[in-house]
Amino acid sequence: MHTDILVIGTGISGLTYAIKLAEESPTTKITLICKDRLEEGNTRYAQGGIAVVSNFKKDTFEKHIEDTFAAGDKEGDVNVIEFVIREGNERLQELIDWGTQFDRNNKKKLNLTKEGGHSEKRIVHYKDHSGAEIQRALIEKVKDFENIQYFENHILVDLITDHHTGTKNKRCYGAYIISTEDKEIIKITAKITVLSTGGVGQIYAFTTNPSGATGDGLGAAYRAKVKLEKLPYIQFHPTALFPKVAGETFLITEALRGEGALLKNLSGERFMEKYHPLKELAPRDIVARSIIREMLLQNETNVNLDATGINTDILLNHFPTIVETCRSIGIDPCITPIPVVPAAHYSCGGISVDENSKTTLDGLYSIGECSYTGLHGANRLASNSLLESIVFSHRAALKSIQDLKEVNLPLSFYATIPNWKGQHFSKDNQQEITHTLSEQLRKIMSEQVGIFKTTDGLFAAQKIIKDLYFAVVDLYNSNKLSPQICELRNMVSVAYVLVNQSLELKENKGVFYNHNYGKEPVL
Ligand SMILES: Cc1cc2nc3c(=O)[nH]c(=O)nc-3n(C[C@H](O)[C@H](O)[C@H](O)COP(=O)(O)OP(=O)(O)OC[C@H]3O[C@@H](n4cnc5c(N)ncnc54)[C@H](O)[C@@H]3O)c2cc1C
């Protein structure tokens, strides 16, 4: 199959990119693929909303810029921070024009809320399921365009590069894709390929990310020798419901703390005042580390988030999903504190891109959570990721239209690109092995590469991950390729790069904390 543009991933990034491109260039053929259904991905689970300066009576771009730079521990790129925040408002309006609903007050103005690290109320939201609403509207919109086709249940295996074509153009020419239904590997050639594959949370045992967040875009980019940056900056969300619900970790949004919910240890004492003047609304890394410290001090498995002081009407109307999920495991947040623990949540680093989301390989773009743009630096400010996605998708779409004019490879060239040349014999025990290896990876990542790290621990993790890597290569070479093997291969690669980059970091910044460079007491 040949297409002008191949977009891998249909979260907010892939969809807004495709819509913008289709609007601006109706004759460009765009092909979207996603590993599951169109709606599945991190976007769908976003609760809090999008951080955008919209109340100009109180808020300013400068305040949001300062908050973003401070949250990122001064590691962010000031130029990027500035344009993302200034362009956010127009992009938000586009989401609204494309059919997304956001909560409004009785004067029909956007109802804004506040989250940790923000100096003003500026989070635009739809109840506590903002991401699902955005995803719904974008999916409806994307179906309007005749020049967009999409394939669900198709997984990226590898990017097609000079390695496959024998050329020396230093370009990406599309991708090899496996269908999860018939397990056939197809070749989709494209003038431009876009990775919008989301997060990597599944390399950890406890994560707010859904099961598909296995870092596939990063794994494929790594194999294609594309630069990956700042992977050690994994943000842990301070408050995930404890224990898991039906095997899945459920997030308790920061907006609940914004409305006044208090963190308490299991003896019922508030503790955040010991750790930071902003208390419950301190930046996420500080709240997450404080919770772990408190759990260790008290020798407890979790802490509590007490929302009982919040007006019941607000709880029921603004946080219906949280109330319903907690009630499903016998906790009523209106009358009982919610048990919570930190969980791996967001990858601040990713595939290195420029201000138009172009990667270090020609013909390859990367947008959204799988990219590193410079916005977040060493820590993401709450609700800045959906903002980053819409701003960079827009820029990438406009740049792609320009780039398309310059791609002058003939169709006959794409036709000569070889089909997938993989092994094709099967053993029936591979599911069990991939599961075991994934669990081993998650265990070592959680124990040694979690919120608190040590240099010895990182070396120990590096050794185990190397062994896992060789086990995966073995599995890969001696089995018919399956979606599970593809995911495992990517998870191990991402973990490997993350650990290596962690060993190179010699100072604690933002979410990265190694006790060997730490100022906080070791517990
Ligand atoms: C529980 C939760 C709450 C959050 N709350 C907020 C919030 O309030 N505000 C905020 O700004 N951010 C929030 N975030 C972060 C934000 O939701 C994500 O960063 C953002 O949605 C990522 O969008 P994306 O388009 O980059 O990727 P995703 O939405 O994750 O989409 C990834 C897409 O890639 C596809 N894909 C992945 N691998 C492959 C493959 N190998 N082959 C084919 N397709 C593939 C998937 O099928 C999916 O379509 C939250 C995240 C979580 C998990």
PDBQT file of the ligand as one rigid body, heavy atoms in Angstrom, charges set to zero:
ROOT
HETATM    1  C1  LIG A 601      -4.880   8.484  33.280  1.00  0.00    +0.000 C 
HETATM    2  C2  LIG A 601      -4.284   9.642  32.541  1.00  0.00    +0.000 A 
HETATM    3  C3  LIG A 601      -4.720  10.929  32.802  1.00  0.00    +0.000 A 
HETATM    4  C4  LIG A 601      -4.157  12.017  32.111  1.00  0.00    +0.000 A 
HETATM    5  N1  LIG A 601      -4.645  13.277  32.341  1.00  0.00    +0.000 NA
HETATM    6  C5  LIG A 601      -4.175  14.311  31.593  1.00  0.00    +0.000 A 
HETATM    7  C6  LIG A 601      -4.742  15.607  31.709  1.00  0.00    +0.000 A 
HETATM    8  O1  LIG A 601      -5.689  15.822  32.442  1.00  0.00    +0.000 OA
HETATM    9  N2  LIG A 601      -4.205  16.594  30.959  1.00  0.00    +0.000 N 
HETATM   10  C7  LIG A 601      -3.160  16.411  30.113  1.00  0.00    +0.000 A 
HETATM   11  O2  LIG A 601      -2.708  17.364  29.459  1.00  0.00    +0.000 OA
HETATM   12  N3  LIG A 601      -2.626  15.172  29.975  1.00  0.00    +0.000 NA
HETATM   13  C8  LIG A 601      -3.111  14.133  30.677  1.00  0.00    +0.000 A 
HETATM   14  N4  LIG A 601      -2.564  12.888  30.518  1.00  0.00    +0.000 N 
HETATM   15  C9  LIG A 601      -1.528  12.700  29.502  1.00  0.00    +0.000 C 
HETATM   16  C10 LIG A 601      -2.181  12.752  28.122  1.00  0.00    +0.000 C 
HETATM   17  O3  LIG A 601      -3.418  12.098  28.174  1.00  0.00    +0.000 OA
HETATM   18  C11 LIG A 601      -1.307  12.079  27.089  1.00  0.00    +0.000 C 
HETATM   19  O4  LIG A 601       0.003  12.554  27.172  1.00  0.00    +0.000 OA
HETATM   20  C12 LIG A 601      -1.845  12.354  25.697  1.00  0.00    +0.000 C 
HETATM   21  O5  LIG A 601      -3.204  12.005  25.631  1.00  0.00    +0.000 OA
HETATM   22  C13 LIG A 601      -1.050  11.575  24.686  1.00  0.00    +0.000 C 
HETATM   23  O6  LIG A 601      -1.682  11.679  23.451  1.00  0.00    +0.000 OA
HETATM   24  P1  LIG A 601      -0.996  11.016  22.199  1.00  0.00    +0.000 P 
HETATM   25  O7  LIG A 601      -1.856  11.337  21.040  1.00  0.00    +0.000 OA
HETATM   26  O8  LIG A 601       0.412  11.426  22.144  1.00  0.00    +0.000 OA
HETATM   27  O9  LIG A 601      -1.009   9.456  22.506  1.00  0.00    +0.000 OA
HETATM   28  P2  LIG A 601      -2.178   8.456  22.910  1.00  0.00    +0.000 P 
HETATM   29  O10 LIG A 601      -3.444   9.128  23.196  1.00  0.00    +0.000 OA
HETATM   30  O11 LIG A 601      -1.627   7.568  23.950  1.00  0.00    +0.000 OA
HETATM   31  O12 LIG A 601      -2.394   7.624  21.580  1.00  0.00    +0.000 OA
HETATM   32  C14 LIG A 601      -1.434   6.697  21.163  1.00  0.00    +0.000 C 
HETATM   33  C15 LIG A 601      -1.921   6.038  19.899  1.00  0.00    +0.000 C 
HETATM   34  O13 LIG A 601      -0.862   5.284  19.344  1.00  0.00    +0.000 OA
HETATM   35  C16 LIG A 601      -1.330   4.012  18.983  1.00  0.00    +0.000 C 
HETATM   36  N5  LIG A 601      -0.191   3.106  19.001  1.00  0.00    +0.000 N 
HETATM   37  C17 LIG A 601       0.717   2.885  19.986  1.00  0.00    +0.000 A 
HETATM   38  N6  LIG A 601       1.626   1.980  19.600  1.00  0.00    +0.000 NA
HETATM   39  C18 LIG A 601       1.284   1.614  18.348  1.00  0.00    +0.000 A 
HETATM   40  C19 LIG A 601       1.806   0.705  17.411  1.00  0.00    +0.000 A 
HETATM   41  N7  LIG A 601       2.884  -0.056  17.654  1.00  0.00    +0.000 N 
HETATM   42  N8  LIG A 601       1.189   0.570  16.220  1.00  0.00    +0.000 NA
HETATM   43  C20 LIG A 601       0.080   1.288  15.928  1.00  0.00    +0.000 A 
HETATM   44  N9  LIG A 601      -0.455   2.174  16.764  1.00  0.00    +0.000 NA
HETATM   45  C21 LIG A 601       0.131   2.332  17.958  1.00  0.00    +0.000 A 
HETATM   46  C22 LIG A 601      -2.403   3.697  19.986  1.00  0.00    +0.000 C 
HETATM   47  O14 LIG A 601      -3.263   2.693  19.480  1.00  0.00    +0.000 OA
HETATM   48  C23 LIG A 601      -3.066   5.074  20.079  1.00  0.00    +0.000 C 
HETATM   49  O15 LIG A 601      -3.965   5.226  19.008  1.00  0.00    +0.000 OA
HETATM   50  C24 LIG A 601      -3.117  11.800  31.183  1.00  0.00    +0.000 A 
HETATM   51  C25 LIG A 601      -2.690  10.501  30.932  1.00  0.00    +0.000 A 
HETATM   52  C26 LIG A 601      -3.259   9.430  31.589  1.00  0.00    +0.000 A 
HETATM   53  C27 LIG A 601      -2.788   8.049  31.282  1.00  0.00    +0.000 C 
ENDROOT
TORSDOF 0
